[in-house]
Amino acid sequence: MEAVTNITQELQEKRERYVPKGVSNGNLNIAREANGATITDIENNEWIDFAGAIGTLNVGHTHPKITASVKEQVDKFLHPGFNVMMYEGYINLAEKLCQITPGKFEKQALLLNSGAEAVENAIKVSRKYTGRQAIVSFQRGFHGRTNLTMGMTSKVKPYKFGFGPFAPDIYQAPYPYLYRKPSHLTEEQYVDEVIQNFEDFFISSVAPENVACVVMEPVQGEGGFVIPPKRFVQYVKGFCEKHGIVFVADEVQTGFGRTGKLFGSEHFDIEPDLVTVSKSLAAGLPLSGVVGRKEILNAPNPGELGGTFAGNPVACAAALSVIDVMEEEKLVEKSELIGQKIESKLLELQRSHHFVGEIRRLGAMVAVEIVEDRESKRPDKAKTGEIASNANQNGLLLLSAGINSNIIRFLPPLVISDDELEKGLSILEQAFE
């Protein structure tokens, strides 16, 4: 065992020497294998995974069906490059994505590598289609780490500080945050106010005639799992329709069953013009897509879209199996049950800890605000860090989020067993204590 510990230390030292410090690590142990919602390190310590590679593993680690499909594809070929020679995995996945995403109109799908790349390409096709340049995202939004998507992202540190200048013609509109609404306003009055602010934004910041697309997370991810009122989302969609603006739903984190529906947009009874997908699309392999109205995606000419590794066949094989597993194992339905259990434990903790603020969720996309006290609602970043750190030291992978880093978010695989979930919640309770 001492030899294994030495290997851990050796790898940690190598990491410090050869990997930039800008690449953060929530846990410094070394993974050996993973299955379902449990990761085992090289010293045989087990970790319940409530992070899911930041929402990438809705079907869990090494699902046997997905592993088998990946191995089968690897034996055929790794990557002829879709722009060079086509293969059926890309075409079949495009068809499948057009079938399962919201919208009863004719669609097409473009495959890429990462969530940020999907957002960038959604903007490219929106600009080509509309002949306009401006982009509107939202306060507290997160859309990626490329130059363009950093410009769309709200949180300055650690994502933007020192990395500018960013792409021009990007504007951030107001996005409602019910937990932090002024106390003198009712919920309805507050939504009215945010809608009015949204209208004013298109007078004071950018003219709607110049806007190619509005990019909205149905539930803000890095922003703290902030769930907008349905009326606001529908208003924004209607505003886009009125002014000929492409409405893009960034479903990179909310997609594939996480919210208790296959896509987060479905909670708001809207049909986005374009949807961006990634993360849980391919069970951990790099893959993303832009799916939506055929007339928009078909606007660019041959050669104007693509990428060397875009729509890699091994990742496509994984994604096709992911979609099958989601249906066969009823993971959308299971998402709601998992979310209920996590929420129940958090409500229990709320009763015994004054620093537990709002608990919010859609399906198994669950968050809790850590505050100094429930009256002031002042964010408590330090305590949030202590809870996450304690959990990580005791066998639970846990993530924080939010502009003030005071929100704990839960992204467990939707295949998590009852035993894994109970074990994880028990460690969470100890961390709160």
C-alpha positions as CSV (number, residue, x, y, z in Angstrom):
1,M,0.0,0.0,0.0
2,E,2.9,2.3,0.8
3,A,4.2,1.8,-2.8
4,V,0.7,2.8,-4.2
5,T,0.8,5.9,-2.0
6,N,4.2,6.8,-3.4
7,I,2.8,6.5,-6.9
8,T,0.0,8.9,-5.9
9,Q,2.5,11.4,-4.6
10,E,4.8,11.0,-7.6
11,L,1.9,11.7,-10.0
12,Q,0.8,14.7,-7.9
13,E,4.3,16.1,-8.1
14,K,4.4,15.5,-11.9
15,R,1.1,17.2,-12.3
16,E,2.5,20.2,-10.4
17,R,5.6,20.2,-12.6
18,Y,4.1,19.6,-16.1
19,V,0.5,20.8,-15.9
20,P,-0.3,24.5,-15.7
21,K,-1.7,25.7,-12.3
22,G,-4.6,27.4,-14.3
23,V,-6.1,23.9,-14.8
24,S,-7.9,23.5,-11.4
25,N,-8.4,20.2,-9.6
26,G,-11.2,19.7,-7.0
27,N,-9.7,16.4,-6.0
28,L,-6.0,15.5,-6.1
29,N,-6.4,11.7,-5.9
30,I,-5.7,9.5,-8.9
31,A,-8.6,7.7,-10.5
32,R,-8.1,4.0,-11.3
33,E,-11.6,2.9,-12.4
34,A,-15.1,4.1,-12.3
35,N,-18.5,2.5,-12.6
36,G,-22.0,4.0,-12.3
37,A,-21.7,6.8,-9.8
38,T,-18.6,5.5,-8.0
39,I,-14.9,6.3,-8.8
40,T,-12.1,4.2,-7.2
41,D,-8.6,5.7,-6.9
42,I,-5.3,3.8,-7.1
43,E,-5.2,3.4,-3.3
44,N,-8.7,1.7,-3.4
45,N,-10.5,4.7,-1.9
46,E,-14.0,5.1,-3.2
47,W,-15.7,8.4,-4.2
48,I,-19.4,8.9,-4.8
49,D,-19.7,11.2,-7.8
50,F,-22.1,14.1,-7.3
51,A,-20.2,16.1,-9.9
52,G,-20.6,13.8,-13.0
53,A,-17.6,15.5,-14.7
54,I,-19.6,18.8,-14.4
55,G,-22.8,17.3,-15.8
56,T,-21.2,15.1,-18.5
57,L,-22.1,11.6,-17.1
58,N,-25.9,11.4,-16.9
59,V,-25.6,7.7,-18.0
60,G,-22.8,7.2,-15.5
61,H,-19.2,6.0,-15.7
62,T,-18.4,3.1,-18.1
63,H,-22.0,2.1,-18.9
64,P,-21.6,-1.4,-20.5
65,K,-23.7,-0.7,-23.5
66,I,-21.8,2.5,-24.3
67,T,-18.4,0.8,-23.7
68,A,-19.4,-2.0,-26.1
69,S,-20.5,0.4,-28.8
70,V,-17.3,2.4,-28.5
71,K,-15.1,-0.8,-28.7
72,E,-17.0,-2.0,-31.7
73,Q,-16.5,1.4,-33.5
74,V,-12.8,1.5,-32.6
75,D,-12.3,-1.8,-34.4
76,K,-13.8,-0.4,-37.6
77,F,-12.0,3.0,-37.8
78,L,-11.2,5.9,-35.6
79,H,-11.6,9.0,-37.8
80,P,-11.8,9.4,-41.5
81,G,-12.9,13.0,-41.1
82,F,-16.5,13.7,-42.0
83,N,-15.4,16.5,-44.3
84,V,-13.2,14.1,-46.2
85,M,-15.4,10.9,-46.2
86,M,-18.8,10.5,-44.6
87,Y,-19.7,7.7,-42.2
88,E,-23.1,6.5,-40.9
89,G,-22.6,7.4,-37.2
90,Y,-22.6,11.1,-37.9
91,I,-25.6,10.9,-40.2
92,N,-27.6,8.7,-37.9
93,L,-26.8,10.8,-34.8
94,A,-27.9,14.0,-36.7
95,E,-31.2,12.3,-37.6
96,K,-31.7,11.2,-34.0
97,L,-31.0,14.7,-32.5
98,C,-33.4,16.2,-35.0
99,Q,-36.0,13.8,-33.7
100,I,-35.6,14.2,-30.0
101,T,-35.0,18.0,-29.6
102,P,-37.9,20.3,-29.1
103,G,-39.6,21.8,-32.1
104,K,-42.2,20.4,-34.6
105,F,-40.4,21.9,-37.7
106,E,-37.9,20.6,-40.2
107,K,-34.5,20.4,-38.6
108,Q,-30.8,19.7,-39.3
109,A,-27.9,19.0,-36.9
110,L,-24.3,20.1,-37.0
111,L,-21.8,18.0,-35.0
112,L,-18.7,19.5,-33.3
113,N,-16.4,18.9,-30.3
114,S,-17.2,21.0,-27.3
115,G,-20.0,23.1,-25.8
116,A,-18.2,26.3,-26.4
117,E,-17.7,25.3,-30.1
118,A,-21.4,24.5,-30.4
119,V,-22.3,28.0,-29.0
120,E,-19.9,29.6,-31.4
121,N,-21.3,27.8,-34.4
122,A,-24.9,28.6,-33.3
123,I,-23.8,32.2,-33.5
124,K,-22.1,31.7,-36.9
125,V,-25.2,30.3,-38.5
126,S,-27.4,32.9,-36.8
127,R,-25.3,35.7,-38.2
128,K,-25.2,34.1,-41.7
129,Y,-29.0,33.6,-41.7
130,T,-30.0,37.0,-40.4
131,G,-27.2,39.2,-41.8
132,R,-26.8,40.8,-38.4
133,Q,-23.9,40.8,-36.0
134,A,-24.9,41.5,-32.4
135,I,-25.2,38.7,-29.8
136,V,-27.3,38.9,-26.6
137,S,-26.5,36.6,-23.7
138,F,-27.6,37.1,-20.0
139,Q,-26.2,38.2,-16.7
140,R,-24.7,35.3,-14.7
141,G,-24.7,33.2,-17.9
142,F,-21.8,30.8,-18.8
143,H,-21.2,29.6,-22.4
144,G,-17.6,28.5,-22.5
145,R,-13.9,29.4,-22.4
146,T,-13.1,30.5,-26.0
147,N,-12.7,34.2,-26.7
148,L,-16.2,34.6,-28.1
149,T,-17.9,32.6,-25.3
150,M,-15.8,34.2,-22.6
151,G,-17.2,37.5,-23.8
152,M,-20.7,36.1,-23.4
153,T,-19.9,34.7,-19.9
154,S,-20.6,36.8,-16.8
155,K,-18.2,35.6,-14.1
156,V,-15.0,37.6,-14.4
157,K,-12.8,35.6,-12.1
158,P,-11.7,33.0,-12.9
159,Y,-13.0,32.9,-16.4
160,K,-12.2,36.3,-18.0
161,F,-9.8,38.2,-15.8
162,G,-6.6,39.1,-17.8
163,F,-7.7,37.2,-20.9
164,G,-9.2,40.1,-22.9
165,P,-9.9,41.9,-25.2
166,F,-13.0,39.9,-26.1
167,A,-15.1,39.8,-29.3
168,P,-17.2,43.0,-29.8
169,D,-21.0,43.3,-30.2
170,I,-21.8,41.1,-27.2
171,Y,-24.5,42.4,-24.8
172,Q,-25.7,40.9,-21.5
173,A,-29.4,41.2,-20.8
174,P,-31.1,40.9,-17.3
175,Y,-32.1,37.5,-16.2
176,P,-34.5,37.0,-13.2
177,Y,-33.2,35.6,-9.9
178,L,-36.3,35.1,-7.7
179,Y,-34.3,34.3,-4.5
180,R,-32.7,37.8,-4.7
181,K,-35.7,39.8,-5.7
182,P,-36.4,43.0,-3.7
183,S,-38.5,42.0,-0.7
184,H,-41.2,44.6,-1.4
185,L,-42.1,43.1,-4.7
186,T,-44.3,40.0,-5.3
187,E,-43.1,37.4,-7.6
188,E,-45.4,38.7,-10.4
189,Q,-44.3,42.3,-9.8
190,Y,-40.7,41.2,-10.0
191,V,-41.2,39.3,-13.3
192,D,-42.9,42.4,-14.7
193,E,-40.0,44.5,-13.6
194,V,-37.4,42.2,-15.2
195,I,-39.4,42.0,-18.4
196,Q,-39.5,45.9,-18.5
197,N,-35.7,45.9,-17.9
198,F,-35.4,43.5,-20.8
199,E,-37.4,45.8,-23.0
200,D,-35.3,48.8,-21.9
201,F,-32.1,46.9,-22.5
202,F,-33.0,46.9,-26.2
203,I,-33.3,50.7,-26.1
204,S,-30.2,51.5,-24.0
205,S,-27.7,48.8,-25.0
206,V,-28.5,47.4,-28.5
207,A,-31.2,47.8,-31.1
208,P,-33.1,44.5,-31.9
209,E,-32.7,45.1,-35.6
210,N,-28.9,44.5,-35.1
211,V,-29.2,41.3,-33.1
212,A,-28.6,38.0,-34.8
213,C,-29.4,35.8,-31.8
214,V,-30.3,35.6,-28.1
215,V,-28.5,32.8,-26.3
216,M,-30.2,31.6,-23.1
217,E,-29.6,28.8,-20.7
218,P,-33.0,27.4,-19.7
219,V,-31.5,27.0,-16.3
220,Q,-28.3,28.9,-15.6
221,G,-25.5,26.3,-14.8
222,E,-22.3,27.9,-13.6
223,G,-24.5,30.9,-12.6
224,G,-25.9,28.7,-9.8
225,F,-28.8,26.7,-11.2
226,V,-31.0,29.7,-11.3
227,I,-34.4,28.8,-12.7
228,P,-36.2,31.6,-14.5
229,P,-40.0,32.0,-14.3
230,K,-41.8,30.5,-17.3
231,R,-43.4,33.8,-18.2
232,F,-40.1,35.5,-18.6
233,V,-38.7,32.7,-20.9
234,Q,-41.8,32.8,-23.0
235,Y,-41.6,36.6,-23.2
236,V,-38.0,36.5,-24.4
237,K,-38.9,33.8,-27.0
238,G,-41.9,36.0,-28.2
239,F,-39.6,39.1,-28.4
240,C,-37.2,37.2,-30.6
241,E,-40.1,36.1,-32.9
242,K,-41.4,39.7,-33.1
243,H,-38.0,41.1,-34.1
244,G,-36.6,38.3,-36.3
245,I,-34.0,37.3,-33.8
246,V,-32.8,33.6,-33.6
247,F,-33.5,32.1,-30.1
248,V,-30.7,29.7,-29.1
249,A,-31.3,27.5,-26.1
250,D,-27.9,26.5,-24.6
251,E,-28.8,23.0,-23.3
252,V,-25.2,21.9,-22.8
253,Q,-25.8,21.3,-19.1
254,T,-29.6,21.1,-19.0
255,G,-29.9,18.5,-21.8
256,F,-30.3,14.7,-21.8
257,G,-32.7,14.2,-18.9
258,R,-30.9,16.3,-16.2
259,T,-33.9,18.5,-15.5
260,G,-36.6,15.8,-15.4
261,K,-37.4,16.3,-19.1
262,L,-35.1,15.3,-22.0
263,F,-34.3,19.0,-22.6
264,G,-34.7,21.9,-20.1
265,S,-36.6,24.1,-22.7
266,E,-39.5,21.7,-22.4
267,H,-40.4,23.0,-18.9
268,F,-41.2,26.4,-20.4
269,D,-43.3,25.2,-23.4
270,I,-41.1,26.9,-26.0
271,E,-39.5,25.6,-29.2
272,P,-36.0,27.1,-29.6
273,D,-34.9,27.9,-33.1
274,L,-31.5,26.3,-32.3
275,V,-30.4,24.1,-29.4
276,T,-26.8,23.5,-28.4
277,V,-25.9,20.1,-26.9
278,S,-22.7,18.6,-25.4
279,K,-21.6,17.3,-22.0
280,S,-23.9,14.2,-21.4
281,L,-24.4,13.7,-25.2
282,A,-21.5,11.2,-25.5
283,A,-20.9,9.9,-21.9
284,G,-17.6,11.6,-21.5
285,L,-16.2,11.6,-25.1
286,P,-15.7,15.0,-26.7
287,L,-18.8,15.8,-28.8
288,S,-21.3,18.6,-29.3
289,G,-23.9,19.7,-31.7
290,V,-26.2,22.5,-32.9
291,V,-29.7,21.3,-33.7
292,G,-32.6,23.3,-35.1
293,R,-34.4,25.0,-37.9
294,K,-33.2,23.7,-41.3
295,E,-33.4,27.1,-42.9
296,I,-31.0,28.6,-40.3
297,L,-28.5,25.7,-40.3
298,N,-28.6,25.5,-44.0
299,A,-27.7,29.2,-44.6
300,P,-23.9,28.7,-44.7
301,N,-22.3,27.4,-47.9
302,P,-20.2,24.3,-48.3
303,G,-16.9,24.5,-46.5
304,E,-18.1,27.2,-44.1
305,L,-18.9,24.8,-41.2
306,G,-17.0,21.9,-39.8
307,G,-13.7,21.1,-38.1
308,T,-11.0,18.4,-38.2
309,F,-12.4,16.3,-35.4
310,A,-16.0,17.4,-35.5
311,G,-18.4,14.5,-35.1
312,N,-15.8,11.9,-34.4
313,P,-17.2,8.4,-35.2
314,V,-16.2,6.9,-31.8
315,A,-18.0,9.8,-30.0
316,C,-21.0,9.4,-32.3
317,A,-21.2,5.7,-31.5
318,A,-21.2,6.6,-27.8
319,A,-23.9,9.2,-28.3
320,L,-26.2,6.9,-30.2
321,S,-26.0,4.4,-27.3
322,V,-26.5,7.2,-24.8
323,I,-29.9,8.1,-26.4
324,D,-30.9,4.4,-26.4
325,V,-29.9,4.0,-22.7
326,M,-31.8,7.2,-21.7
327,E,-35.0,5.6,-23.2
328,E,-34.4,2.0,-22.1
329,E,-33.6,2.8,-18.5
330,K,-36.2,5.6,-18.2
331,L,-33.6,8.0,-17.0
332,V,-35.7,11.1,-17.6
333,E,-38.3,9.7,-15.1
334,K,-35.5,8.6,-12.7
335,S,-34.1,12.1,-12.8
336,E,-37.1,13.5,-11.0
337,L,-36.9,10.8,-8.3
338,I,-33.2,11.4,-7.7
339,G,-33.9,15.2,-7.4
340,Q,-36.7,14.6,-4.9
341,K,-34.3,12.6,-2.7
342,I,-31.6,15.2,-2.8
343,E,-34.1,18.0,-2.1
344,S,-35.5,16.0,0.8
345,K,-32.1,15.7,2.4
346,L,-31.3,19.4,1.8
347,L,-34.7,20.4,3.4
348,E,-33.7,18.3,6.4
349,L,-30.3,20.1,6.6
350,Q,-32.1,23.5,6.2
351,R,-34.1,22.8,9.4
352,S,-30.9,22.3,11.4
353,H,-28.5,24.8,9.8
354,H,-29.0,28.6,9.7
355,F,-26.6,29.0,6.8
356,V,-28.8,26.9,4.3
357,G,-30.6,29.4,2.1
358,E,-32.7,28.6,-0.9
359,I,-33.0,25.1,-2.3
360,R,-34.0,24.9,-5.9
361,R,-34.2,22.2,-8.6
362,L,-35.6,21.0,-11.8
363,G,-35.4,17.2,-11.9
364,A,-31.9,16.1,-10.7
365,M,-30.5,19.6,-11.4
366,V,-30.3,20.6,-7.7
367,A,-28.7,23.5,-5.9
368,V,-28.5,25.0,-2.4
369,E,-27.4,28.5,-1.5
370,I,-25.0,28.8,1.4
371,V,-25.5,32.2,3.2
372,E,-24.4,33.9,6.4
373,D,-28.0,33.8,7.5
374,R,-31.4,33.4,5.9
375,E,-32.5,36.9,6.8
376,S,-29.7,38.8,5.1
377,K,-29.1,36.2,2.4
378,R,-25.4,37.3,2.2
379,P,-23.4,34.8,0.2
380,D,-20.9,32.7,2.3
381,K,-18.2,31.7,-0.1
382,A,-15.9,30.5,2.6
383,K,-18.4,28.1,4.2
384,T,-19.3,26.8,0.8
385,G,-15.6,26.0,0.1
386,E,-15.3,24.3,3.5
387,I,-18.3,22.1,2.8
388,A,-17.1,21.1,-0.7
389,S,-13.6,20.5,0.6
390,N,-14.8,18.4,3.5
391,A,-17.0,16.3,1.2
392,N,-14.1,15.7,-1.2
393,Q,-11.8,14.6,1.6
394,N,-14.4,12.1,2.8
395,G,-15.4,10.3,-0.4
396,L,-17.9,12.6,-2.1
397,L,-17.1,14.6,-5.3
398,L,-19.0,17.9,-4.9
399,L,-19.0,21.2,-6.9
400,S,-19.7,24.8,-6.1
401,A,-21.1,27.4,-8.5
402,G,-22.6,30.9,-8.7
403,I,-21.2,34.4,-9.3
404,N,-20.3,34.5,-5.5
405,S,-19.2,30.9,-5.4
406,N,-21.7,30.2,-2.6
407,I,-23.9,27.6,-4.2
408,I,-23.4,23.9,-4.0
409,R,-24.7,22.1,-7.1
410,F,-25.6,18.5,-7.6
411,L,-25.0,16.6,-10.9
412,P,-25.0,12.9,-10.0
413,P,-25.3,10.4,-12.8
414,L,-28.9,9.5,-13.4
415,V,-28.0,5.8,-13.1
416,I,-26.9,6.3,-9.5
417,S,-28.1,3.4,-7.3
418,D,-30.0,3.9,-4.1
419,D,-27.0,2.8,-2.1
420,E,-24.7,5.2,-3.8
421,L,-27.2,8.0,-3.4
422,E,-27.7,7.3,0.3
423,K,-24.0,7.0,0.9
424,G,-23.3,10.3,-0.9
425,L,-26.1,12.1,1.1
426,S,-24.7,10.7,4.3
427,I,-21.2,12.2,3.5
428,L,-22.9,15.5,2.6
429,E,-24.7,15.6,5.9
430,Q,-21.4,15.1,7.7
431,A,-19.8,17.9,5.7
432,F,-22.6,20.2,6.7
433,E,-22.1,19.3,10.3
